[in-house]
């Protein structure tokens, strides 16, 4: 038999030469470690408890209370030792050895629900065992514990072979057991047996990943010595959430069945087990737990291969010590963060509840709330639609309304200009010549017929008449979105009001849009009716354009061969074809310049009138019409009356109930943590 170091290492040290650095679990957790263990940890009889138990028990009780309160529902993860392993890896045997009780055995999946095992050492000779599930406590004893677990599992997960994510808690108070809380999860299987759902692997994987993913979880990975560790599905799962293995501890079962090469497996560590390995021999046949520990100690001391494994890596007592120390450190490390998260969640829930409206109980209260909503909505609309303030929506550019309206107005102006431009250079003056020829009459030749001017003007106005109509539709559609957003925001706590206010907004803005359409069409018809402006800009612009007539006249000289001229405002123009119209081309040039000068005035009027009309309409909407429309709609036959506010919507009632439950849970959790923190302070 090879030599073996008889000086026991602490449970969290790794074998010398192991390249993987463990987590710093050798630190004193919250001054709870009473003394350093210096004696060998391979006993020949129970108990498995240590001096650490008496100091860690209050902390563990606090975490168990928090778990019972279901604080995880608030997103607060608790430090947990999670037991995972492939089917038939020996999980149940390991847990039996730690607890000193018999768990259900049989073919297929024995653990069909998460089994929370709370082990607690106590001085009484008579063990106390009970199950907790579905809000009830079921006492049992060592003889009937397996049957009780099966019965409870059937009640939770059904009588078949399916699984459930609803946990079952087993409390074991027994002399000599280590103070531990562990969660045993269903064993991993890829092939469903008769009676199991086809997606059994996916269901089990989902439950396992939910428990091992949080950083607060310690993964106790149970591996059989008879298999290659890298092929174990449990290893693959733990590596997905713990790549470095810093929170994974491996327990190797069935060491007596495959001793060859086991030393190399647990020292080379090809699968990143950062917290190290513990090799165990579980109870066989009718052995008592005392006999099993004696046999285990003898096996690792006398076996020619297994005795070469360092004694800090073998035996159920070593496993128990490691788990207790890991548990102490992870709880001490997580406790301050748990306190912080509980306080943050509690404050957030109280704040959210305080923001909810008071549950209204009278018509007077309901009327006050209704008028308050209208007032707040009206003020918001004034700020964003009239004054250009957007402090209520700093990051929502869509709600910065005055800026968006200016952008739409500028785009409308550009579209008008683009639609009115005559980009033709080859047919210069031909339209004017055609109209002049068709409207000529008996009279002096140097007078321009007003009829010709109006015909050209009316044609140009008709060509751009769709642009202001589209602009009006675009603006009111935008205003409707803004108004709905504001009312929805202020009615958030009163969903029963939202339908009425939104319906009122749609009805009113549809009316406003129709008025604007009528106004636009009236403006368009006015522009067609007459050619008038008092603006001196027309005369000034016409004068500038006519100053270029000499260039045109010279180009038309019979001896000139010029076919193109440059005219300001038109660019380079083809004029050769105009030599065929000597009697009318001078009049056509004058007509063109008059139309060009006047058209600039028309386009500006179409922009200015639209801007002023919209400003006035939006102001009337916010200051006068919207409030009247909402009140009429709400009090009318479709609104349902003020009594509707008294009926709190199911969604709001559900939210209020959820917040109250959350606050109670978090307050209870805070009391649990405060009690243990006070106790730690007193002991220190």
JODA-V339305 format. One line per field, one symbol per residue. ss: DSSP state (H for helix, E for strand, - for the rest). phi: phi as a letter, one per 40 degrees, with the letter a starting at -180 (. if undefined). burial: I if it has 9 or more other C-alpha atoms within 8 Angstrom, else O. A space follows every 10 residues. Layout:
# JODA-V339305
ss = ???
phi = ???
burial = ???
This chain:
# JODA-V339305
ss = ---------- ---------- --------HH H--------- ---------- --HHHHHHHH HHHHHHHH-- HHHH-----E EEEEEE---- HHHHHHHHH- ---------- --EEEEEEEE -------EEE EEE--EEEEE ----HHHHHH HHHHHHH--- ---EEEEEEE EEE------E EEEE---E-- ---------H HHHHHHHHHH HH----EEEE EEEE----HH H-HHHHHHHH H------EEE EEE------- -HHHHHHH-- ------EEE- --------HH HHHHHHHHHH HH---HHH-- HHHE-HHHHH HHHHHHHHHH HHHHHHHHHH HHHHHHHHHH HHHHH----- --HHHHHHHH HHHHHHHHHH HHHHHHH--- HHH---HHH- HHHHHHHHHH HHHHHHHHHH ---------H HHHHHHHHH- ---------H HHHHHHHHHH HHHHHHHHHH HHHHHHHHHH HHHHHHHHHH ----HHHHHH HHHHHHHHHH HHHHHHHHHH HHHHHHHHH- -----HHHHH HHHHHH--HH HHHHH----- ---EEEE--- EEEE-HHHHH ----HHHHHH HHHHHHHHHH HHHHHHHHHH HHHHHHHHHH HHHHHHHHHH HHHHH----- --HHHH---H HHHHHHHHHH HHHHHHHHHH HHHHHHHHHH HHH-
phi = .ccacccccc cbcbcdhccc cccccccccf fcccaccbcc bbcbaccccb ccdcccdccc cccccccccg ccccgbcbca cbcbicdgch dccccccccg bbbdbicgcc cbbcbcbbca cacccccbba bbafgbbbca accbcccccc ccccccbgcc bcbacccbbb bbbacgccca bbbcbdccbc bccdgccccd cccccccccc cccdcccbcc ccbcccbcdc cccccccccc badcgcbbbb bbcfcccacc gcdcdcbcfc bfbccgbbcb bccbgcdccc ccccccccdc cbccbccccd ccbbhcdcdc cccccccccc ccccddccdc cccccccccc cccccccccc bacccccccc cccccccccc cccccbcgcb ccbcbbcccc cccccccccc cccccccccc cbccbcbdgc ccccccccbc acicccbccc ccdccccccc cccbcccccc cdcccccccc dccccccccc cdcbdcccdc cccccccccc ccccccdccc ccccccccca baaccccccc cccccccccc ccccccdccc bcbbbbbcgb gcbcbdcccc bccbcccccc cccccccccc cccccccccc ccccdccccc dccbcccccc cccccccccg gccccccccd cccccccccc cccccccccc cccccccccc cccc
burial = OOOIOOOIOO IIIIIOOIOO OIOOIOOOIO OIIOOOOOOO OIIOOOOIIO IIIOIIIIII OIIIIIIOIO IIOOOIIIII IIIIIIIOII IIIIOIIIIO OOIIOOOOII IIIIIIIIII IOOOOOIIII IIIOOOOOOI IIOOIIOIII OIIIOIIIOO IIIIOOIIII IIIIIIIIII IIIIIIIIIO OIOOOIOOOI IOIIIOIIIO IIOOOIIIII IIIIIOOOOO OIIIIIIIIO OIOOIIIIII IIIIIOOIIO OIIOIIIOIO OIIIIIIIII IIIOOOIOII IIIIOIIIII OIIOIIIIII IIIIIIIIII IIIIIIIIII IIIIOOOIIO IIIOIIOOII OIIOOOOOOI OOIOIIIOOI OOIIOIIIOI IIIIIIOIOI OOIOOOOOII IIOIIOOIIO OIIOIIIOOI OOOOOOOIIO OIIOIIOOIO OOOOOOOOIO OIIIIIIIOI IOIIIOIIIO IIIOIIOOOI OIIIOIIIOI IOOIIIIIOI IIIIIIOIIO OIIOOIIOOI IOIIOOIIOO OOOOOOOIOO IIOOIIOIIO OIIOIIOOOO OOOIIOIOOO OIIIIIOIOO OOOIIIIIII IIIIIIIIOO IIIOOIIOOI IOIOOOIIII IIIIIIIOII OOIIIIOOII OIIIIIOIIO OIIOOIOOII OIIOIIIIII OIIOOIOOOI OOOO
